[in-house]
Amino acid sequence: MLLFNPSIEALVACAIIVFIGFPFHEFAHAMAAFQLGDSTAKLFGRLTLDPRAHIDPMGALLVFLAGFGWAKPTPVNPYNLRGGRNGEALVALAGPLSNLVLATVFALPLRYILTTRMDLPALVVNTLAFLVFINLLLMVFNLIPIPPLDGSKVLFALLDRQTEMRWRPVLEQYGFVILIVAVFLPILPGQQTLVGIVIREVAYPLFDLLAGVPFGRQ
């Protein structure tokens, strides 16, 4: 999930996300699954950083047209994973954590540039800022505990077995509808959406922490 911005910096950042961020996210899922005993992703050629293995054409196109998109989901057979539900949760967590790693990698030069007041073109500075912010958005968004997002697997691992068996089928059946409501419907005071509040309360402070300045003031 990305926030659309038509600036050159945002479009460059989106291209980097599509060809590096998305593949790294899906590779992290595949590697975690492989390390925990499931070779499904490897058999499907997904245990690679080659973007051709991960890019979903429609999801990539929408990143540029609408500001949000997706890659091909990494195939995982949870029955092959060591650790059962905990293994499934670890595989799910690997994707968002990869975005945190990327956000930190891009934040380091950004913070140095801002701290030293290095004289660089705005294109460079703003592109780095967008790369940090977009990766934080991807991390936060994917950790929302609503299927089919990665956070739902973490939620199911935290629930006791009986509660999981009661609620998992319901959430997986209606999760996409719930997610659409959470993303687009302004049901909270101030015409805010549930996801909007999560992003404001988590992604923005994380950007401030990593970059050393509030987003938009670099």
C-alpha positions in Angstrom: 0.0 0.0 0.0 1.6 3.3 -1.1 0.4 6.9 -0.9 0.2 8.4 -4.4 2.3 11.4 -5.1 2.8 12.6 -8.7 6.2 14.2 -8.0 9.3 13.0 -9.9 10.9 11.9 -6.6 7.9 9.8 -5.6 7.8 8.1 -9.1 11.5 7.3 -8.9 11.0 5.9 -5.4 8.0 3.9 -6.6 10.2 2.4 -9.4 12.8 1.4 -6.8 10.1 -0.1 -4.6 8.7 -2.2 -7.5 12.1 -3.5 -8.7 13.9 -3.8 -5.3 11.5 -3.4 -2.4 8.8 -5.8 -3.5 11.3 -8.5 -4.6 13.2 -8.1 -1.3 10.0 -8.4 0.7 8.9 -11.6 -1.1 12.4 -13.0 -1.1 12.4 -12.6 2.7 9.2 -14.6 2.9 10.7 -17.3 0.7 14.0 -17.5 2.6 12.3 -17.7 6.0 10.0 -20.5 4.7 13.0 -22.4 3.2 14.9 -22.0 6.5 11.9 -23.4 8.4 11.6 -26.5 6.1 9.3 -25.5 3.3 10.8 -25.6 -0.2 7.6 -24.5 -2.0 8.8 -21.0 -2.9 12.2 -22.4 -4.1 10.4 -25.0 -6.3 8.4 -22.1 -7.9 11.6 -20.1 -8.5 10.8 -17.5 -5.9 13.9 -17.9 -3.7 15.6 -15.1 -5.6 16.0 -11.3 -5.7 15.3 -11.3 -9.4 12.4 -8.9 -9.8 11.0 -10.9 -12.8 10.1 -13.7 -10.4 8.1 -11.5 -8.1 6.5 -8.6 -10.0 2.8 -8.8 -10.6 2.2 -6.6 -13.7 -1.1 -5.2 -12.5 0.2 -4.6 -9.0 3.3 -2.9 -10.4 1.3 -0.7 -12.8 -1.1 0.4 -10.1 1.9 1.6 -8.0 2.5 4.3 -10.6 -1.1 5.0 -11.6 -2.9 4.9 -8.2 -0.1 4.9 -5.6 -0.7 1.4 -4.3 0.2 -2.0 -5.5 1.5 -5.5 -4.8 3.8 -8.2 -5.8 3.0 -11.9 -6.5 2.3 -13.6 -3.1 5.0 -16.0 -2.1 3.7 -19.6 -2.1 4.1 -21.2 1.3 2.9 -24.6 2.6 2.4 -24.1 6.3 2.2 -27.8 6.9 5.9 -28.1 5.9 7.0 -25.5 8.4 8.7 -26.3 11.6 7.0 -24.8 14.6 3.5 -24.9 13.3 1.7 -21.6 13.7 4.8 -20.0 15.1 6.7 -20.9 12.0 3.9 -19.5 9.9 4.1 -16.3 11.9 7.9 -16.0 11.4 7.5 -16.4 7.7 4.9 -13.7 7.7 7.0 -11.4 9.8 10.0 -11.7 7.5 8.3 -9.6 4.8 7.5 -6.5 6.9 10.9 -6.8 8.7 12.6 -6.7 5.3 10.9 -3.3 4.7 12.2 -2.0 8.0 15.7 -3.1 7.0 15.3 -1.2 3.7 13.9 1.8 5.4 16.9 1.9 7.7 19.3 1.5 4.9 17.8 4.4 3.0 17.5 6.5 6.2 21.2 6.3 7.1 22.4 8.4 4.1 19.4 10.6 4.4 20.1 11.4 8.0 23.8 12.0 7.3 22.8 14.4 4.5 20.4 16.3 6.6 22.7 16.4 9.7 25.7 17.7 7.8 23.6 19.9 5.6 25.3 18.4 2.5 24.4 20.3 -0.6 22.7 17.8 -2.9 19.9 18.1 -5.4 16.4 18.0 -3.9 15.7 15.0 -6.2 18.2 12.9 -4.3 17.1 14.0 -0.8 13.4 13.7 -1.5 13.8 10.3 -3.2 15.6 9.0 -0.2 12.8 10.4 2.1 10.1 8.7 0.0 12.0 5.4 0.0 12.2 5.5 3.8 8.6 6.5 4.2 7.2 4.0 1.6 9.1 1.1 3.2 7.7 2.1 6.6 4.2 2.2 5.1 4.7 -1.2 3.6 5.9 -2.6 7.0 3.1 -1.0 9.0 0.4 -1.8 6.5 1.4 -5.5 6.1 1.5 -5.9 9.9 -2.2 -5.0 10.2 -3.8 -8.2 11.5 -6.4 -8.6 8.8 -6.2 -11.3 6.1 -4.6 -11.5 3.6 -2.0 -9.3 5.2 1.1 -10.7 7.0 -0.1 -9.4 10.4 -3.0 -11.9 10.3 -0.6 -14.8 10.5 1.0 -13.2 13.5 -2.4 -12.7 15.1 -3.4 -16.3 14.6 -0.2 -17.5 16.2 -0.9 -15.4 19.3 -4.5 -16.7 19.7 -5.2 -19.9 21.5 -6.1 -22.8 19.2 -9.8 -22.8 20.0 -10.2 -19.0 19.3 -8.1 -19.3 16.1 -10.3 -22.1 14.8 -13.4 -20.1 15.5 -12.3 -16.8 14.0 -9.7 -17.7 11.3 -12.3 -18.9 8.7 -14.4 -15.9 9.3 -11.6 -13.4 9.0 -10.1 -15.2 5.9 -13.5 -15.1 4.2 -14.4 -11.5 4.9 -10.9 -10.1 5.5 -10.6 -8.4 2.1 -13.9 -6.5 2.7 -12.8 -5.5 6.2 -9.5 -4.3 4.8 -11.3 -2.2 2.2 -13.4 -0.6 4.9 -10.4 0.0 7.1 -8.4 1.6 4.2 -11.1 3.7 2.5 -14.1 4.3 4.8 -13.7 7.5 7.0 -15.7 6.1 10.0 -13.7 7.8 12.8 -13.9 11.3 14.1 -12.3 13.9 11.7 -13.2 11.7 8.7 -10.2 9.5 9.5 -9.9 5.9 8.4 -8.6 3.1 10.6 -5.5 2.5 8.5 -4.9 6.3 8.3 -4.7 6.5 12.0 -2.4 3.5 12.2 -0.1 5.1 9.6 -0.2 8.5 11.4 0.6 7.0 14.8 3.2 4.5 13.7 4.8 5.2 10.3 5.3 8.9 10.8 7.0 8.6 14.3 9.2 5.8 12.9 10.2 8.1 10.0 11.0 10.9 12.5 13.1 8.4 14.5 15.1 7.1 11.5 15.6 10.3 9.5 15.8 12.7 12.5 13.2 15.1 11.0 9.4 14.9 10.4 8.4 13.6 7.0 8.0 16.4 4.5 10.5 18.7 6.2 13.7 17.2 4.9 
